[in-house]
Amino acid sequence: MMGIIFSLLDRIIYRLLFFPLYKISLGAIGSGSRLKRPTLSGASRIFIGKNVYIRKNGWLAAEPVTGDSRCKMSIGDGTYVGNSCHFFASSSIEIGKKVLFADKVYVSDNVHSFDDPTIPVIDQPVRQLKKVTIGDGAWIGENVCVIGASVGKNSVVGANSVVNSDIPDYCVAVGAPARIVKRYDFEKKCWNKTDPQGNFI
């Protein structure tokens, strides 16, 4: 009973206090979206659709640290983001509709340079990578890193994978670096094994 009461109080506080603050600070936030107080950096460049749920200990950043004044992060309608997920856009991260993120996922379109071994990495510039797009309906497993690459529509990335090259639509990818292991065969209407290039075996 107490749990139900605390849950109701939490929802009331969110609607009366936090949601209005997000409406003011974010670039946009759609109706029905619920954020469990993530850390926000560059909030005015972050655009959140309708019915998005972002769980605890998240960090959303859209900071033009590589000089792109059009820096933007967008999260599509119905997307679910698990606990402790960190997304950092220095140019562009575009997340589609109804994407499912497990806990502890890292998504970034940049990396620290480490070209000069005589200088500490922390003192070297941030290097811009490719725009990151996560397609509608994708599922990103626990502890996955997506760095300067995209994941296609309705594709699945297995837990602990590192995505640093693009994954096409309707594929399953695993590993570090992530490699395609299955793709949906629309003729046979099932998931079939593939080689790393996505060709059916």
Secondary structure, DSSP 8 states (H G I E B T S, - for coil): -HHHHHHHHHHHHIIIIIHHHHHHHSSEE-TT-EE---EEESGGGEEE-TT-EE-TT-EEEE--TTS-TT-EEEE-TT-EE-TT-EEEESSEEEE-TT-EE-SS-EEESEEE----TTS-GGGS-EEE---EEE-TT-EE-TT-EEES--B-TT-EE-TT-EE-S-B-TTEEEETTTTEEEEEEETTTTEEEEB-TTS-B-
